[in-house]
Amino acid sequence: MPDASPVAFVTVVESPAAMQSQVLLLAESLRRWGGGLADAPITCVSPRFQFPLRQSTLRRFEHLNSTYAHTNIHGPHGW
């Protein structure tokens, strides 16, 4: 069993299609050209409850072995 990576990548992903495409490009680039970090964990966080992601984006996250965390952060400040 390979050693766990000492590095993990975390990014925010939002509903606009352009942002979803950019996050997917980040994950694809890391997997393809990441060298020793190509298999590092990638977590994509969506902090807004009301904005769902496209199903195609969610499928690509799975294909790229990326974790998607859909959270609704309740804080004292509005978005």
mmCIF file of the N, C-alpha and C atoms, coordinates in Angstrom:
data_MODEL
# 
_entry.id   MODEL 
# 
loop_
_atom_site.group_PDB 
_atom_site.id 
_atom_site.type_symbol 
_atom_site.label_atom_id 
_atom_site.label_alt_id 
_atom_site.label_comp_id 
_atom_site.label_asym_id 
_atom_site.label_entity_id 
_atom_site.label_seq_id 
_atom_site.pdbx_PDB_ins_code 
_atom_site.Cartn_x 
_atom_site.Cartn_y 
_atom_site.Cartn_z 
_atom_site.occupancy 
_atom_site.B_iso_or_equiv 
_atom_site.pdbx_formal_charge 
_atom_site.auth_seq_id 
_atom_site.auth_comp_id 
_atom_site.auth_asym_id 
_atom_site.auth_atom_id 
_atom_site.pdbx_PDB_model_num 
ATOM 1   N N  . MET A 1 1  ? 0.850   -1.181 0.000   1.00 0.00 ? 1  MET A N  1 
ATOM 2   C CA . MET A 1 1  ? 0.000   0.000  0.000   1.00 0.00 ? 1  MET A CA 1 
ATOM 3   C C  . MET A 1 1  ? 0.889   1.235  0.000   1.00 0.00 ? 1  MET A C  1 
ATOM 4   N N  . PRO A 1 2  ? 0.667   2.172  -0.928  1.00 0.00 ? 2  PRO A N  1 
ATOM 5   C CA . PRO A 1 2  ? 1.508   3.378  -0.971  1.00 0.00 ? 2  PRO A CA 1 
ATOM 6   C C  . PRO A 1 2  ? 1.278   4.268  0.244   1.00 0.00 ? 2  PRO A C  1 
ATOM 7   N N  . ASP A 1 3  ? 2.319   5.042  0.554   1.00 0.00 ? 3  ASP A N  1 
ATOM 8   C CA . ASP A 1 3  ? 2.211   5.981  1.664   1.00 0.00 ? 3  ASP A CA 1 
ATOM 9   C C  . ASP A 1 3  ? 1.198   7.064  1.334   1.00 0.00 ? 3  ASP A C  1 
ATOM 10  N N  . ALA A 1 4  ? 0.521   7.549  2.367   1.00 0.00 ? 4  ALA A N  1 
ATOM 11  C CA . ALA A 1 4  ? -0.421  8.652  2.190   1.00 0.00 ? 4  ALA A CA 1 
ATOM 12  C C  . ALA A 1 4  ? 0.360   9.916  1.827   1.00 0.00 ? 4  ALA A C  1 
ATOM 13  N N  . SER A 1 5  ? -0.222  10.727 0.993   1.00 0.00 ? 5  SER A N  1 
ATOM 14  C CA . SER A 1 5  ? 0.420   11.970 0.582   1.00 0.00 ? 5  SER A CA 1 
ATOM 15  C C  . SER A 1 5  ? 0.459   12.959 1.746   1.00 0.00 ? 5  SER A C  1 
ATOM 16  N N  . PRO A 1 6  ? 1.592   13.646 1.929   1.00 0.00 ? 6  PRO A N  1 
ATOM 17  C CA . PRO A 1 6  ? 1.662   14.663 2.978   1.00 0.00 ? 6  PRO A CA 1 
ATOM 18  C C  . PRO A 1 6  ? 0.976   15.966 2.566   1.00 0.00 ? 6  PRO A C  1 
ATOM 19  N N  . VAL A 1 7  ? 0.489   16.011 1.325   1.00 0.00 ? 7  VAL A N  1 
ATOM 20  C CA . VAL A 1 7  ? -0.130  17.218 0.781   1.00 0.00 ? 7  VAL A CA 1 
ATOM 21  C C  . VAL A 1 7  ? -1.551  16.887 0.333   1.00 0.00 ? 7  VAL A C  1 
ATOM 22  N N  . ALA A 1 8  ? -2.468  17.798 0.595   1.00 0.00 ? 8  ALA A N  1 
ATOM 23  C CA . ALA A 1 8  ? -3.837  17.684 0.092   1.00 0.00 ? 8  ALA A CA 1 
ATOM 24  C C  . ALA A 1 8  ? -4.216  19.023 -0.517  1.00 0.00 ? 8  ALA A C  1 
ATOM 25  N N  . PHE A 1 9  ? -5.040  18.986 -1.532  1.00 0.00 ? 9  PHE A N  1 
ATOM 26  C CA . PHE A 1 9  ? -5.509  20.199 -2.188  1.00 0.00 ? 9  PHE A CA 1 
ATOM 27  C C  . PHE A 1 9  ? -6.969  20.423 -1.844  1.00 0.00 ? 9  PHE A C  1 
ATOM 28  N N  . VAL A 1 10 ? -7.314  21.665 -1.502  1.00 0.00 ? 10 VAL A N  1 
ATOM 29  C CA . VAL A 1 10 ? -8.689  22.035 -1.180  1.00 0.00 ? 10 VAL A CA 1 
ATOM 30  C C  . VAL A 1 10 ? -9.038  23.264 -2.015  1.00 0.00 ? 10 VAL A C  1 
ATOM 31  N N  . THR A 1 11 ? -10.200 23.234 -2.617  1.00 0.00 ? 11 THR A N  1 
ATOM 32  C CA . THR A 1 11 ? -10.647 24.357 -3.423  1.00 0.00 ? 11 THR A CA 1 
ATOM 33  C C  . THR A 1 11 ? -12.139 24.584 -3.192  1.00 0.00 ? 11 THR A C  1 
ATOM 34  N N  . VAL A 1 12 ? -12.581 25.775 -3.460  1.00 0.00 ? 12 VAL A N  1 
ATOM 35  C CA . VAL A 1 12 ? -14.001 26.106 -3.383  1.00 0.00 ? 12 VAL A CA 1 
ATOM 36  C C  . VAL A 1 12 ? -14.565 26.008 -4.792  1.00 0.00 ? 12 VAL A C  1 
ATOM 37  N N  . VAL A 1 13 ? -15.761 25.453 -4.896  1.00 0.00 ? 13 VAL A N  1 
ATOM 38  C CA . VAL A 1 13 ? -16.430 25.365 -6.189  1.00 0.00 ? 13 VAL A CA 1 
ATOM 39  C C  . VAL A 1 13 ? -17.834 25.927 -6.021  1.00 0.00 ? 13 VAL A C  1 
ATOM 40  N N  . GLU A 1 14 ? -18.256 26.715 -6.981  1.00 0.00 ? 14 GLU A N  1 
ATOM 41  C CA . GLU A 1 14 ? -19.562 27.370 -6.934  1.00 0.00 ? 14 GLU A CA 1 
ATOM 42  C C  . GLU A 1 14 ? -20.389 26.989 -8.155  1.00 0.00 ? 14 GLU A C  1 
ATOM 43  N N  . SER A 1 15 ? -21.608 27.446 -8.181  1.00 0.00 ? 15 SER A N  1 
ATOM 44  C CA . SER A 1 15 ? -22.556 27.081 -9.211  1.00 0.00 ? 15 SER A CA 1 
ATOM 45  C C  . SER A 1 15 ? -22.247 27.616 -10.611 1.00 0.00 ? 15 SER A C  1 
ATOM 46  N N  . PRO A 1 16 ? -21.735 28.818 -10.792 1.00 0.00 ? 16 PRO A N  1 
ATOM 47  C CA . PRO A 1 16 ? -21.508 29.258 -12.171 1.00 0.00 ? 16 PRO A CA 1 
ATOM 48  C C  . PRO A 1 16 ? -20.675 28.238 -12.951 1.00 0.00 ? 16 PRO A C  1 
ATOM 49  N N  . ALA A 1 17 ? -21.125 27.939 -14.164 1.00 0.00 ? 17 ALA A N  1 
ATOM 50  C CA . ALA A 1 17 ? -20.478 26.917 -14.979 1.00 0.00 ? 17 ALA A CA 1 
ATOM 51  C C  . ALA A 1 17 ? -18.985 27.191 -15.187 1.00 0.00 ? 17 ALA A C  1 
ATOM 52  N N  . ALA A 1 18 ? -18.616 28.457 -15.344 1.00 0.00 ? 18 ALA A N  1 
ATOM 53  C CA . ALA A 1 18 ? -17.211 28.788 -15.568 1.00 0.00 ? 18 ALA A CA 1 
ATOM 54  C C  . ALA A 1 18 ? -16.347 28.371 -14.378 1.00 0.00 ? 18 ALA A C  1 
ATOM 55  N N  . MET A 1 19 ? -16.845 28.561 -13.172 1.00 0.00 ? 19 MET A N  1 
ATOM 56  C CA . MET A 1 19 ? -16.061 28.183 -12.003 1.00 0.00 ? 19 MET A CA 1 
ATOM 57  C C  . MET A 1 19 ? -15.954 26.665 -11.890 1.00 0.00 ? 19 MET A C  1 
ATOM 58  N N  . GLN A 1 20 ? -17.023 25.960 -12.193 1.00 0.00 ? 20 GLN A N  1 
ATOM 59  C CA . GLN A 1 20 ? -16.967 24.506 -12.153 1.00 0.00 ? 20 GLN A CA 1 
ATOM 60  C C  . GLN A 1 20 ? -15.933 23.992 -13.147 1.00 0.00 ? 20 GLN A C  1 
ATOM 61  N N  . SER A 1 21 ? -15.888 24.577 -14.330 1.00 0.00 ? 21 SER A N  1 
ATOM 62  C CA . SER A 1 21 ? -14.916 24.176 -15.347 1.00 0.00 ? 21 SER A CA 1 
ATOM 63  C C  . SER A 1 21 ? -13.490 24.430 -14.882 1.00 0.00 ? 21 SER A C  1 
ATOM 64  N N  . GLN A 1 22 ? -13.267 25.539 -14.195 1.00 0.00 ? 22 GLN A N  1 
ATOM 65  C CA . GLN A 1 22 ? -11.927 25.855 -13.708 1.00 0.00 ? 22 GLN A CA 1 
ATOM 66  C C  . GLN A 1 22 ? -11.470 24.876 -12.629 1.00 0.00 ? 22 GLN A C  1 
ATOM 67  N N  . VAL A 1 23 ? -12.364 24.499 -11.734 1.00 0.00 ? 23 VAL A N  1 
ATOM 68  C CA . VAL A 1 23 ? -12.020 23.541 -10.684 1.00 0.00 ? 23 VAL A CA 1 
ATOM 69  C C  . VAL A 1 23 ? -11.746 22.171 -11.296 1.00 0.00 ? 23 VAL A C  1 
ATOM 70  N N  . LEU A 1 24 ? -12.524 21.788 -12.286 1.00 0.00 ? 24 LEU A N  1 
ATOM 71  C CA . LEU A 1 24 ? -12.263 20.522 -12.974 1.00 0.00 ? 24 LEU A CA 1 
ATOM 72  C C  . LEU A 1 24 ? -10.922 20.556 -13.690 1.00 0.00 ? 24 LEU A C  1 
ATOM 73  N N  . LEU A 1 25 ? -10.587 21.680 -14.301 1.00 0.00 ? 25 LEU A N  1 
ATOM 74  C CA . LEU A 1 25 ? -9.292  21.820 -14.965 1.00 0.00 ? 25 LEU A CA 1 
ATOM 75  C C  . LEU A 1 25 ? -8.151  21.689 -13.955 1.00 0.00 ? 25 LEU A C  1 
ATOM 76  N N  . LEU A 1 26 ? -8.321  22.276 -12.784 1.00 0.00 ? 26 LEU A N  1 
ATOM 77  C CA . LEU A 1 26 ? -7.328  22.143 -11.720 1.00 0.00 ? 26 LEU A CA 1 
ATOM 78  C C  . LEU A 1 26 ? -7.123  20.670 -11.360 1.00 0.00 ? 26 LEU A C  1 
ATOM 79  N N  . ALA A 1 27 ? -8.218  19.955 -11.109 1.00 0.00 ? 27 ALA A N  1 
ATOM 80  C CA . ALA A 1 27 ? -8.128  18.547 -10.726 1.00 0.00 ? 27 ALA A CA 1 
ATOM 81  C C  . ALA A 1 27 ? -7.517  17.699 -11.847 1.00 0.00 ? 27 ALA A C  1 
ATOM 82  N N  . GLU A 1 28 ? -7.954  17.928 -13.079 1.00 0.00 ? 28 GLU A N  1 
ATOM 83  C CA . GLU A 1 28 ? -7.411  17.183 -14.212 1.00 0.00 ? 28 GLU A CA 1 
ATOM 84  C C  . GLU A 1 28 ? -5.920  17.436 -14.382 1.00 0.00 ? 28 GLU A C  1 
ATOM 85  N N  . SER A 1 29 ? -5.521  18.685 -14.223 1.00 0.00 ? 29 SER A N  1 
ATOM 86  C CA . SER A 1 29 ? -4.101  19.040 -14.364 1.00 0.00 ? 29 SER A CA 1 
ATOM 87  C C  . SER A 1 29 ? -3.254  18.386 -13.282 1.00 0.00 ? 29 SER A C  1 
ATOM 88  N N  . LEU A 1 30 ? -3.742  18.399 -12.047 1.00 0.00 ? 30 LEU A N  1 
ATOM 89  C CA . LEU A 1 30 ? -3.006  17.747 -10.962 1.00 0.00 ? 30 LEU A CA 1 
ATOM 90  C C  . LEU A 1 30 ? -2.866  16.252 -11.213 1.00 0.00 ? 30 LEU A C  1 
ATOM 91  N N  . ARG A 1 31 ? -3.925  15.611 -11.653 1.00 0.00 ? 31 ARG A N  1 
ATOM 92  C CA . ARG A 1 31 ? -3.873  14.169 -11.909 1.00 0.00 ? 31 ARG A CA 1 
ATOM 93  C C  . ARG A 1 31 ? -2.932  13.835 -13.068 1.00 0.00 ? 31 ARG A C  1 
ATOM 94  N N  . ARG A 1 32 ? -2.923  14.674 -14.071 1.00 0.00 ? 32 ARG A N  1 
ATOM 95  C CA . ARG A 1 32 ? -2.109  14.371 -15.259 1.00 0.00 ? 32 ARG A CA 1 
ATOM 96  C C  . ARG A 1 32 ? -0.649  14.800 -15.119 1.00 0.00 ? 32 ARG A C  1 
ATOM 97  N N  . TRP A 1 33 ? -0.407  16.011 -14.608 1.00 0.00 ? 33 TRP A N  1 
ATOM 98  C CA . TRP A 1 33 ? 0.944   16.554 -14.573 1.00 0.00 ? 33 TRP A CA 1 
ATOM 99  C C  . TRP A 1 33 ? 1.467   16.811 -13.157 1.00 0.00 ? 33 TRP A C  1 
ATOM 100 N N  . GLY A 1 34 ? 0.822   16.256 -12.156 1.00 0.00 ? 34 GLY A N  1 
ATOM 101 C CA . GLY A 1 34 ? 1.188   16.524 -10.767 1.00 0.00 ? 34 GLY A CA 1 
ATOM 102 C C  . GLY A 1 34 ? 2.433   15.819 -10.274 1.00 0.00 ? 34 GLY A C  1 
ATOM 103 N N  . GLY A 1 35 ? 3.015   14.959 -11.091 1.00 0.00 ? 35 GLY A N  1 
ATOM 104 C CA . GLY A 1 35 ? 4.218   14.250 -10.661 1.00 0.00 ? 35 GLY A CA 1 
ATOM 105 C C  . GLY A 1 35 ? 3.957   13.461 -9.393  1.00 0.00 ? 35 GLY A C  1 
ATOM 106 N N  . GLY A 1 36 ? 4.799   13.668 -8.379  1.00 0.00 ? 36 GLY A N  1 
ATOM 107 C CA . GLY A 1 36 ? 4.661   12.976 -7.113  1.00 0.00 ? 36 GLY A CA 1 
ATOM 108 C C  . GLY A 1 36 ? 3.395   13.328 -6.355  1.00 0.00 ? 36 GLY A C  1 
ATOM 109 N N  . LEU A 1 37 ? 2.737   14.413 -6.751  1.00 0.00 ? 37 LEU A N  1 
ATOM 110 C CA . LEU A 1 37 ? 1.501   14.823 -6.077  1.00 0.00 ? 37 LEU A CA 1 
ATOM 111 C C  . LEU A 1 37 ? 0.252   14.476 -6.894  1.00 0.00 ? 37 LEU A C  1 
ATOM 112 N N  . ALA A 1 38 ? 0.434   13.727 -7.970  1.00 0.00 ? 38 ALA A N  1 
ATOM 113 C CA . ALA A 1 38 ? -0.693  13.409 -8.855  1.00 0.00 ? 38 ALA A CA 1 
ATOM 114 C C  . ALA A 1 38 ? -1.805  12.634 -8.151  1.00 0.00 ? 38 ALA A C  1 
ATOM 115 N N  . ASP A 1 39 ? -1.448  11.877 -7.141  1.00 0.00 ? 39 ASP A N  1 
ATOM 116 C CA . ASP A 1 39 ? -2.455  11.090 -6.429  1.00 0.00 ? 39 ASP A CA 1 
ATOM 117 C C  . ASP A 1 39 ? -2.854  11.707 -5.096  1.00 0.00 ? 39 ASP A C  1 
ATOM 118 N N  . ALA A 1 40 ? -2.425  12.932 -4.845  1.00 0.00 ? 40 ALA A N  1 
ATOM 119 C CA . ALA A 1 40 ? -2.762  13.609 -3.591  1.00 0.00 ? 40 ALA A CA 1 
ATOM 120 C C  . ALA A 1 40 ? -4.276  13.826 -3.511  1.00 0.00 ? 40 ALA A C  1 
ATOM 121 N N  . PRO A 1 41 ? -4.828  13.815 -2.307  1.00 0.00 ? 41 PRO A N  1 
ATOM 122 C CA . PRO A 1 41 ? -6.270  14.051 -2.156  1.00 0.00 ? 41 PRO A CA 1 
ATOM 123 C C  . PRO A 1 41 ? -6.667  15.449 -2.647  1.00 0.00 ? 41 PRO A C  1 
ATOM 124 N N  . ILE A 1 42 ? -7.809  15.516 -3.302  1.00 0.00 ? 42 ILE A N  1 
ATOM 125 C CA . ILE A 1 42 ? -8.380  16.790 -3.739  1.00 0.00 ? 42 ILE A CA 1 
ATOM 126 C C  . ILE A 1 42 ? -9.780  16.883 -3.137  1.00 0.00 ? 42 ILE A C  1 
ATOM 127 N N  . THR A 1 43 ? -10.046 17.955 -2.406  1.00 0.00 ? 43 THR A N  1 
ATOM 128 C CA . THR A 1 43 ? -11.368 18.184 -1.837  1.00 0.00 ? 43 THR A CA 1 
ATOM 129 C C  . THR A 1 43 ? -11.931 19.474 -2.421  1.00 0.00 ? 43 THR A C  1 
ATOM 130 N N  . CYS A 1 44 ? -13.118 19.388 -2.968  1.00 0.00 ? 44 CYS A N  1 
ATOM 131 C CA . CYS A 1 44 ? -13.803 20.536 -3.549  1.00 0.00 ? 44 CYS A CA 1 
ATOM 132 C C  . CYS A 1 44 ? -15.001 20.859 -2.653  1.00 0.00 ? 44 CYS A C  1 
ATOM 133 N N  . VAL A 1 45 ? -15.027 22.068 -2.127  1.00 0.00 ? 45 VAL A N  1 
ATOM 134 C CA . VAL A 1 45 ? -16.051 22.462 -1.158  1.00 0.00 ? 45 VAL A CA 1 
ATOM 135 C C  . VAL A 1 45 ? -17.005 23.476 -1.777  1.00 0.00 ? 45 VAL A C  1 
ATOM 136 N N  . SER A 1 46 ? -18.287 23.228 -1.616  1.00 0.00 ? 46 SER A N  1 
ATOM 137 C CA . SER A 1 46 ? -19.317 24.168 -2.033  1.00 0.00 ? 46 SER A CA 1 
ATOM 138 C C  . SER A 1 46 ? -20.007 24.666 -0.772  1.00 0.00 ? 46 SER A C  1 
ATOM 139 N N  . PRO A 1 47 ? -19.738 25.904 -0.357  1.00 0.00 ? 47 PRO A N  1 
ATOM 140 C CA . PRO A 1 47 ? -20.234 26.382 0.927   1.00 0.00 ? 47 PRO A CA 1 
ATOM 141 C C  . PRO A 1 47 ? -21.656 26.951 0.910   1.00 0.00 ? 47 PRO A C  1 
ATOM 142 N N  . ARG A 1 48 ? -22.289 26.989 -0.224  1.00 0.00 ? 48 ARG A N  1 
ATOM 143 C CA . ARG A 1 48 ? -23.631 27.578 -0.298  1.00 0.00 ? 48 ARG A CA 1 
ATOM 144 C C  . ARG A 1 48 ? -24.669 26.494 -0.565  1.00 0.00 ? 48 ARG A C  1 
ATOM 145 N N  . PHE A 1 49 ? -25.649 26.431 0.275   1.00 0.00 ? 49 PHE A N  1 
ATOM 146 C CA . PHE A 1 49 ? -26.661 25.382 0.179   1.00 0.00 ? 49 PHE A CA 1 
ATOM 147 C C  . PHE A 1 49 ? -27.531 25.528 -1.067  1.00 0.00 ? 49 PHE A C  1 
ATOM 148 N N  . GLN A 1 50 ? -27.845 26.724 -1.463  1.00 0.00 ? 50 GLN A N  1 
ATOM 149 C CA . GLN A 1 50 ? -28.848 26.935 -2.502  1.00 0.00 ? 50 GLN A CA 1 
ATOM 150 C C  . GLN A 1 50 ? -28.338 26.812 -3.934  1.00 0.00 ? 50 GLN A C  1 
ATOM 151 N N  . PHE A 1 51 ? -27.056 26.584 -4.141  1.00 0.00 ? 51 PHE A N  1 
ATOM 152 C CA . PHE A 1 51 ? -26.523 26.549 -5.497  1.00 0.00 ? 51 PHE A CA 1 
ATOM 153 C C  . PHE A 1 51 ? -25.957 25.168 -5.836  1.00 0.00 ? 51 PHE A C  1 
ATOM 154 N N  . PRO A 1 52 ? -26.742 24.288 -6.438  1.00 0.00 ? 52 PRO A N  1 
ATOM 155 C CA . PRO A 1 52 ? -26.253 22.949 -6.758  1.00 0.00 ? 52 PRO A CA 1 
ATOM 156 C C  . PRO A 1 52 ? -25.289 22.970 -7.948  1.00 0.00 ? 52 PRO A C  1 
ATOM 157 N N  . LEU A 1 53 ? -24.450 21.979 -8.004  1.00 0.00 ? 53 LEU A N  1 
ATOM 158 C CA . LEU A 1 53 ? -23.522 21.829 -9.121  1.00 0.00 ? 53 LEU A CA 1 
ATOM 159 C C  . LEU A 1 53 ? -24.168 20.977 -10.202 1.00 0.00 ? 53 LEU A C  1 
ATOM 160 N N  . ARG A 1 54 ? -23.621 21.076 -11.408 1.00 0.00 ? 54 ARG A N  1 
ATOM 161 C CA . ARG A 1 54 ? -24.105 20.254 -12.511 1.00 0.00 ? 54 ARG A CA 1 
ATOM 162 C C  . ARG A 1 54 ? -23.793 18.778 -12.234 1.00 0.00 ? 54 ARG A C  1 
ATOM 163 N N  . GLN A 1 55 ? -24.655 17.895 -12.684 1.00 0.00 ? 55 GLN A N  1 
ATOM 164 C CA . GLN A 1 55 ? -24.419 16.456 -12.520 1.00 0.00 ? 55 GLN A CA 1 
ATOM 165 C C  . GLN A 1 55 ? -23.153 16.020 -13.242 1.00 0.00 ? 55 GLN A C  1 
ATOM 166 N N  . SER A 1 56 ? -22.859 16.639 -14.386 1.00 0.00 ? 56 SER A N  1 
ATOM 167 C CA . SER A 1 56 ? -21.637 16.287 -15.121 1.00 0.00 ? 56 SER A CA 1 
ATOM 168 C C  . SER A 1 56 ? -20.390 16.641 -14.307 1.00 0.00 ? 56 SER A C  1 
ATOM 169 N N  . THR A 1 57 ? -20.449 17.733 -13.550 1.00 0.00 ? 57 THR A N  1 
ATOM 170 C CA . THR A 1 57 ? -19.321 18.116 -12.690 1.00 0.00 ? 57 THR A CA 1 
ATOM 171 C C  . THR A 1 57 ? -19.134 17.088 -11.585 1.00 0.00 ? 57 THR A C  1 
ATOM 172 N N  . LEU A 1 58 ? -20.217 16.667 -10.965 1.00 0.00 ? 58 LEU A N  1 
ATOM 173 C CA . LEU A 1 58 ? -20.139 15.678 -9.893  1.00 0.00 ? 58 LEU A CA 1 
ATOM 174 C C  . LEU A 1 58 ? -19.585 14.347 -10.401 1.00 0.00 ? 58 LEU A C  1 
ATOM 175 N N  . ARG A 1 59 ? -19.975 13.951 -11.607 1.00 0.00 ? 59 ARG A N  1 
ATOM 176 C CA . ARG A 1 59 ? -19.447 12.705 -12.190 1.00 0.00 ? 59 ARG A CA 1 
ATOM 177 C C  . ARG A 1 59 ? -17.948 12.825 -12.453 1.00 0.00 ? 59 ARG A C  1 
ATOM 178 N N  . ARG A 1 60 ? -17.507 13.993 -12.930 1.00 0.00 ? 60 ARG A N  1 
ATOM 179 C CA . ARG A 1 60 ? -16.066 14.198 -13.182 1.00 0.00 ? 60 ARG A CA 1 
ATOM 180 C C  . ARG A 1 60 ? -15.281 14.171 -11.875 1.00 0.00 ? 60 ARG A C  1 
ATOM 181 N N  . PHE A 1 61 ? -15.835 14.741 -10.805 1.00 0.00 ? 61 PHE A N  1 
ATOM 182 C CA . PHE A 1 61 ? -15.170 14.667 -9.505  1.00 0.00 ? 61 PHE A CA 1 
ATOM 183 C C  . PHE A 1 61 ? -14.930 13.207 -9.131  1.00 0.00 ? 61 PHE A C  1 
ATOM 184 N N  . GLU A 1 62 ? -15.955 12.369 -9.309  1.00 0.00 ? 62 GLU A N  1 
ATOM 185 C CA . GLU A 1 62 ? -15.806 10.950 -8.999  1.00 0.00 ? 62 GLU A CA 1 
ATOM 186 C C  . GLU A 1 62 ? -14.730 10.313 -9.863  1.00 0.00 ? 62 GLU A C  1 
ATOM 187 N N  . HIS A 1 63 ? -14.766 10.586 -11.152 1.00 0.00 ? 63 HIS A N  1 
ATOM 188 C CA . HIS A 1 63 ? -13.793 10.022 -12.089 1.00 0.00 ? 63 HIS A CA 1 
ATOM 189 C C  . HIS A 1 63 ? -12.366 10.437 -11.726 1.00 0.00 ? 63 HIS A C  1 
ATOM 190 N N  . LEU A 1 64 ? -12.202 11.645 -11.236 1.00 0.00 ? 64 LEU A N  1 
ATOM 191 C CA . LEU A 1 64 ? -10.883 12.167 -10.880 1.00 0.00 ? 64 LEU A CA 1 
ATOM 192 C C  . LEU A 1 64 ? -10.498 11.835 -9.433  1.00 0.00 ? 64 LEU A C  1 
ATOM 193 N N  . ASN A 1 65 ? -11.301 11.011 -8.779  1.00 0.00 ? 65 ASN A N  1 
ATOM 194 C CA . ASN A 1 65 ? -11.049 10.623 -7.391  1.00 0.00 ? 65 ASN A CA 1 
ATOM 195 C C  . ASN A 1 65 ? -10.911 11.856 -6.495  1.00 0.00 ? 65 ASN A C  1 
ATOM 196 N N  . SER A 1 66 ? -11.827 12.781 -6.667  1.00 0.00 ? 66 SER A N  1 
ATOM 197 C CA . SER A 1 66 ? -11.877 14.002 -5.864  1.00 0.00 ? 66 SER A CA 1 
ATOM 198 C C  . SER A 1 66 ? -13.084 13.929 -4.939  1.00 0.00 ? 66 SER A C  1 
ATOM 199 N N  . THR A 1 67 ? -12.929 14.461 -3.751  1.00 0.00 ? 67 THR A N  1 
ATOM 200 C CA . THR A 1 67 ? -14.016 14.461 -2.777  1.00 0.00 ? 67 THR A CA 1 
ATOM 201 C C  . THR A 1 67 ? -14.792 15.768 -2.898  1.00 0.00 ? 67 THR A C  1 
ATOM 202 N N  . TYR A 1 68 ? -16.106 15.643 -2.960  1.00 0.00 ? 68 TYR A N  1 
ATOM 203 C CA . TYR A 1 68 ? -16.957 16.826 -3.021  1.00 0.00 ? 68 TYR A CA 1 
ATOM 204 C C  . TYR A 1 68 ? -17.659 16.984 -1.683  1.00 0.00 ? 68 TYR A C  1 
ATOM 205 N N  . ALA A 1 69 ? -17.517 18.141 -1.074  1.00 0.00 ? 69 ALA A N  1 
ATOM 206 C CA . ALA A 1 69 ? -18.148 18.428 0.212   1.00 0.00 ? 69 ALA A CA 1 
ATOM 207 C C  . ALA A 1 69 ? -19.142 19.568 0.027   1.00 0.00 ? 69 ALA A C  1 
ATOM 208 N N  . HIS A 1 70 ? -20.431 19.244 0.106   1.00 0.00 ? 70 HIS A N  1 
ATOM 209 C CA . HIS A 1 70 ? -21.476 20.252 -0.029  1.00 0.00 ? 70 HIS A CA 1 
ATOM 210 C C  . HIS A 1 70 ? -21.925 20.627 1.373   1.00 0.00 ? 70 HIS A C  1 
ATOM 211 N N  . THR A 1 71 ? -21.525 21.792 1.805   1.00 0.00 ? 71 THR A N  1 
ATOM 212 C CA . THR A 1 71 ? -21.850 22.242 3.161   1.00 0.00 ? 71 THR A CA 1 
ATOM 213 C C  . THR A 1 71 ? -22.622 23.540 3.098   1.00 0.00 ? 71 THR A C  1 
ATOM 214 N N  . ASN A 1 72 ? -23.319 23.825 4.158   1.00 0.00 ? 72 ASN A N  1 
ATOM 215 C CA . ASN A 1 72 ? -24.022 25.088 4.274   1.00 0.00 ? 72 ASN A CA 1 
ATOM 216 C C  . ASN A 1 72 ? -23.469 25.768 5.527   1.00 0.00 ? 72 ASN A C  1 
ATOM 217 N N  . ILE A 1 73 ? -22.565 26.665 5.320   1.00 0.00 ? 73 ILE A N  1 
ATOM 218 C CA . ILE A 1 73 ? -21.907 27.327 6.440   1.00 0.00 ? 73 ILE A CA 1 
ATOM 219 C C  . ILE A 1 73 ? -22.813 28.437 6.955   1.00 0.00 ? 73 ILE A C  1 
ATOM 220 N N  . HIS A 1 74 ? -23.247 28.303 8.193   1.00 0.00 ? 74 HIS A N  1 
ATOM 221 C CA . HIS A 1 74 ? -24.070 29.324 8.827   1.00 0.00 ? 74 HIS A CA 1 
ATOM 222 C C  . HIS A 1 74 ? -23.155 30.170 9.702   1.00 0.00 ? 74 HIS A C  1 
ATOM 223 N N  . GLY A 1 75 ? -22.998 31.406 9.340   1.00 0.00 ? 75 GLY A N  1 
ATOM 224 C CA . GLY A 1 75 ? -22.155 32.289 10.116  1.00 0.00 ? 75 GLY A CA 1 
ATOM 225 C C  . GLY A 1 75 ? -22.890 33.594 10.398  1.00 0.00 ? 75 GLY A C  1 
ATOM 226 N N  . PRO A 1 76 ? -22.272 34.465 11.148  1.00 0.00 ? 76 PRO A N  1 
ATOM 227 C CA . PRO A 1 76 ? -22.921 35.708 11.504  1.00 0.00 ? 76 PRO A CA 1 
ATOM 228 C C  . PRO A 1 76 ? -22.989 36.703 10.334  1.00 0.00 ? 76 PRO A C  1 
ATOM 229 N N  . HIS A 1 77 ? -22.257 36.432 9.272   1.00 0.00 ? 77 HIS A N  1 
ATOM 230 C CA . HIS A 1 77 ? -22.205 37.358 8.137   1.00 0.00 ? 77 HIS A CA 1 
ATOM 231 C C  . HIS A 1 77 ? -22.870 36.734 6.904   1.00 0.00 ? 77 HIS A C  1 
ATOM 232 N N  . GLY A 1 78 ? -23.644 37.505 6.203   1.00 0.00 ? 78 GLY A N  1 
ATOM 233 C CA . GLY A 1 78 ? -24.276 37.027 4.979   1.00 0.00 ? 78 GLY A CA 1 
ATOM 234 C C  . GLY A 1 78 ? -23.252 36.930 3.858   1.00 0.00 ? 78 GLY A C  1 
ATOM 235 N N  . TRP A 1 79 ? -23.584 36.171 2.855   1.00 0.00 ? 79 TRP A N  1 
ATOM 236 C CA . TRP A 1 79 ? -22.679 36.034 1.722   1.00 0.00 ? 79 TRP A CA 1 
ATOM 237 C C  . TRP A 1 79 ? -22.725 37.288 0.870   1.00 0.00 ? 79 TRP A C  1 
# 
